[in-house]
Structures are given as C-alpha cells and as structure tokens.
Amino acid sequence: MSDWKNYKPKSEEELKAALTPMQYHVTQESGTEAPFTGEYTDTEAPGLYVDVVSGEPLFSSKDKFHSGCGWPSFSKPVAQITELEDNSHRMKRVEVRSKVANSHLGHVFEDGPGPTRLRYCINSACLRFIPKADMDKLGYGEYKKWL
C-alpha cells in the first residue's frame, strides 16, 4: 500500500538496507546512473512513477517522452518537487528533488516539448514504476486521472 503521505525519514542504515547501492548513491548522494543503463529509460507502459524512497507520486507515463539523452524524460511532474541551483561539474543546472523524502531525482532543462518546454531528466534508480493495472491495489488509484 502507498503510505507516502505518512512518510517518516529513515536513518542511513535503514536506507542502505532498503535500497540497492545505485538507488542509495543516486537518491542520497546526488549521484547519476550511466546513460542508457536505467531500468525505465525505454518503458512505455501506462502508469505512475513514484519516489523509490518514500513512494510519493512524481511523474505520469502520459508526460514521458523519448529525448535521446539516455535517462527517462518527462515534460512535467504530477506533484510538487523541489528545484535547487546546481553549479557542479562546471555547469549551471537546476537539480530536482522529491518534496517529501528529499531524494535527488535528476535535473530539469528548458529544451523539452511544448507546452511546458521542460525536460525533467530523471535517474531510473530514484524511481519505482507502478503499472496502471496495479495502481488501485497499491493505493495509487486516485492518481489514475494523471494517465
């Protein structure tokens, strides 16, 4: 069941036990998986993408598109996310993080499709995909409206 609305922060030990090393690296250490290696890069099924740490809804399959960048790309989030200035790697970018768990997700760029013109470039390692057929039984039925 989805319990993201009651999410309580976990200790480092709890997170390391619950996440794969790559999931921990990406969500907790602001890491990045290699391009074209993520589980959801080519996923096209209808469903909801949620934070692997908290389960909070993040992106709809309806807003996913192939950008060719090597990571899942979305034109908009379905919930509020945090945006932070990121000047690492000699670049000026906007980092995106989940609102509830504060997980590092990836970055947002202004080269996406209309009408938003945004491309949320997101690591698969920070996501869990909830197929449309499983949304009711996993507590996400109310979010089918986003599909």
C-alpha positions as CSV (number, residue, x, y, z in Angstrom):
1,M,0.0,0.0,0.0
2,S,1.0,3.6,-0.6
3,D,1.9,5.3,2.7
4,W,3.9,8.2,1.3
5,K,1.6,10.7,2.9
6,N,2.8,9.4,6.3
7,Y,6.4,9.0,5.3
8,K,8.9,9.4,8.1
9,P,12.6,10.0,7.3
10,K,14.7,6.9,7.6
11,S,18.2,6.5,9.0
12,E,21.2,6.0,6.8
13,E,21.3,2.3,7.9
14,E,17.6,1.8,7.1
15,L,18.0,3.4,3.7
16,K,21.1,1.3,2.9
17,A,19.2,-1.8,3.8
18,A,16.1,-0.9,1.7
19,L,17.8,0.4,-1.4
20,T,20.3,-1.0,-3.9
21,P,23.7,0.6,-3.9
22,M,22.8,2.6,-7.0
23,Q,19.5,3.7,-5.6
24,Y,21.3,4.9,-2.5
25,H,24.0,6.6,-4.5
26,V,21.5,8.5,-6.7
27,T,18.9,9.4,-4.1
28,Q,21.1,10.1,-1.1
29,E,24.4,11.2,-2.6
30,S,23.1,13.1,-5.6
31,G,24.7,10.6,-7.9
32,T,23.9,9.8,-11.6
33,E,23.5,6.4,-13.3
34,A,25.2,6.0,-16.6
35,P,23.1,7.0,-19.6
36,F,21.0,4.3,-21.3
37,T,21.5,1.9,-18.4
38,G,18.5,2.7,-16.3
39,E,15.5,0.3,-15.9
40,Y,12.9,2.8,-17.1
41,T,14.7,4.5,-19.9
42,D,12.6,2.8,-22.6
43,T,9.5,2.0,-20.5
44,E,6.3,2.9,-22.4
45,A,3.6,1.2,-20.4
46,P,0.9,3.4,-18.7
47,G,1.4,4.0,-15.1
48,L,2.8,6.2,-12.3
49,Y,6.4,6.8,-11.4
50,V,7.0,7.3,-7.7
51,D,10.0,8.0,-5.4
52,V,11.8,4.8,-4.6
53,V,12.5,6.1,-1.1
54,S,9.1,7.4,0.0
55,G,6.6,6.2,-2.6
56,E,5.4,9.8,-3.3
57,P,4.0,10.3,-6.8
58,L,6.3,12.1,-9.2
59,F,5.6,11.6,-12.9
60,S,2.9,10.2,-15.1
61,S,3.7,7.9,-18.1
62,K,1.5,10.3,-20.1
63,D,4.2,13.0,-19.7
64,K,7.1,10.7,-20.5
65,F,8.9,11.2,-23.8
66,H,12.0,9.9,-25.6
67,S,14.5,12.7,-25.6
68,G,17.6,10.7,-26.6
69,C,19.5,11.8,-23.5
70,G,19.8,8.3,-22.0
71,W,17.6,8.9,-19.0
72,P,13.8,8.8,-18.6
73,S,12.5,12.2,-19.6
74,F,9.2,13.9,-18.6
75,S,7.6,17.2,-19.6
76,K,6.2,17.9,-16.1
77,P,5.8,16.4,-12.6
78,V,2.5,15.3,-11.2
79,A,3.3,16.7,-7.7
80,Q,5.4,19.5,-6.3
81,I,9.1,18.9,-6.4
82,T,12.0,20.9,-5.1
83,E,14.3,22.8,-7.5
84,L,17.8,23.8,-6.5
85,E,20.6,25.6,-8.3
86,D,23.4,23.2,-9.1
87,N,26.7,24.5,-10.2
88,S,28.6,21.2,-10.1
89,H,30.7,19.8,-13.0
90,R,31.3,23.4,-14.3
91,M,27.7,23.7,-15.4
92,K,24.8,25.8,-14.3
93,R,21.8,23.4,-13.9
94,V,18.6,23.0,-11.9
95,E,18.6,20.0,-9.7
96,V,15.2,18.4,-8.9
97,R,14.4,16.6,-5.6
98,S,11.3,14.9,-4.3
99,K,9.4,17.1,-1.9
100,V,8.6,14.5,0.9
101,A,11.8,12.4,1.0
102,N,14.2,15.0,-0.5
103,S,15.6,12.3,-2.8
104,H,17.8,13.5,-5.6
105,L,16.0,12.8,-8.9
106,G,18.0,14.5,-11.6
107,H,17.8,17.8,-13.4
108,V,15.3,19.9,-15.4
109,F,16.3,21.6,-18.6
110,E,14.4,24.1,-20.9
111,D,14.7,22.1,-24.1
112,G,11.7,19.8,-23.8
113,P,8.5,19.6,-25.9
114,G,5.6,22.0,-25.7
115,P,3.7,23.3,-24.0
116,T,6.0,23.3,-21.0
117,R,9.2,23.3,-23.0
118,L,10.7,21.5,-20.0
119,R,12.7,18.2,-19.9
120,Y,12.9,16.5,-16.5
121,C,15.9,14.3,-17.0
122,I,15.4,11.7,-14.2
123,N,17.5,8.7,-13.0
124,S,15.7,5.4,-13.1
125,A,17.4,4.5,-9.9
126,C,15.3,7.0,-7.9
127,L,12.0,5.7,-9.4
128,R,9.6,2.9,-8.9
129,F,7.1,2.3,-11.6
130,I,3.5,1.5,-10.7
131,P,1.7,-0.1,-13.7
132,K,-1.8,1.3,-14.2
133,A,-3.3,-2.2,-13.6
134,D,-1.7,-2.2,-10.1
135,M,-2.4,1.3,-9.0
136,D,-5.7,0.5,-7.1
137,K,-4.3,-2.4,-5.1
138,L,-1.1,-0.4,-4.2
139,G,-3.0,2.6,-3.0
140,Y,-2.5,4.9,-6.0
141,G,-6.0,4.6,-7.6
142,E,-6.8,8.3,-7.1
143,Y,-3.9,9.1,-9.4
144,K,-5.2,7.4,-12.5
145,K,-6.6,10.8,-13.5
146,W,-3.0,11.7,-14.5
147,L,-2.7,8.8,-17.0
